[in-house]
């Protein structure tokens, strides 16, 4: 009886684990910025529930995000990034938020080499 219970519990645990893994999604998002300060701001903003990993490349403007789609949507990721002043390919940051970025981070006005 104990063996049957153990096998049932093991099967239930494995199916829950497999189900949870199927919600893990990787997305590539275009995010505009210029420098290492932008990188830190973008990646720090994405230290958020449901996001497993976020890495932004200043040269390619590509953000690679691994997230749990049952906890956060790709649209919400775009909105989080825009809230800290960075445009994505789907959501534009508010002008006043963008204007408050440091001079070197003003990607709409100029593109700078990463010297920070």
Steps between C-alpha positions, in 0.01 A plus 500: 500500500786737587663425164183580308460827695864592437470433124178703482660793683813479282289501182299799623818691587656425162191611310486828696871555433458435126197730487692780675791463258269533199417858609865610469537714187794676338440823309723740312390862516644809332576756774660835425786636708866594472729399780577296809281732709209409270587131533494520879171695504328258258622182669428635851144591400451141388597358838132427529271215605469248218819606321774242529771678303542820300807605304524806275768560236580868432645434153211296365230667714375146562349396833480128563250411774415165655171518687210302637204575274252407774634787716584774249427572135732625228287815480561565870874463441481770230307724740751451785788601272310804369423613857874547564544709183588254226296450183437147380371387163147497649486765775641853499625652826325815619683810377547638850651172622732487200605864554601423859762245388868600522634674187694195379181290513293724271484249216231687305725804471837335443679168515814482708771241540505325833767682698351454849 
